[in-house]
Amino acid sequence: MARVVRPGGAVAAYASDLAGGGFPFEPIHAELRAAGATPSAPPSPDASREATLRDLWTGAGLEAVDTREITVHRTFADFEDFWHSSSSTTGTMRATFAAMAASELDLFKARLRARLPADAQGRISYTARANAIKGRVPKAA
């Protein structure tokens, strides 16, 4: 990115905190791991760490590098709202669940439901985190 941004221009990005458990679909991934499965991950999940992002930005020669954590609170009307929103979002999750036998999927959902306790109104809530970073391309000398 630093090569294609004009001198003095900004380069910014954010990444879900995969390594720190802040991935929006972490409850599903945690249950997959508990079931002995390996959830799909991007080629370099450690690149989502704040320190790794900083190293990438400074290694590319960017200046005035600044990072921050973004925390979001997600609330779903009930478990079915959570399940529909989360299980149908990515192709890899859809494929994982499609490969399960109906009884296996039912057991998985029951265990996931227990992992995500509902409030008195039946809502499911949890937090997710991302690491944000920005830097500037040095001005030409």
Buried (B, 14 or more C-beta within 10 A) or exposed (E): BBEEBEEEEEBEBBBBBBBBEBBBBBBBBBBBEEEEBEBEBEEEBEBBBBEBBBEBBEEBEBEEBEBEEEEEEBEBEEBEBBBEBBBEEEEEBEEBBEEBEEEEBEEBBEEBBEBBEBEEEEBBEBEBBBBBBBBBBEEEE
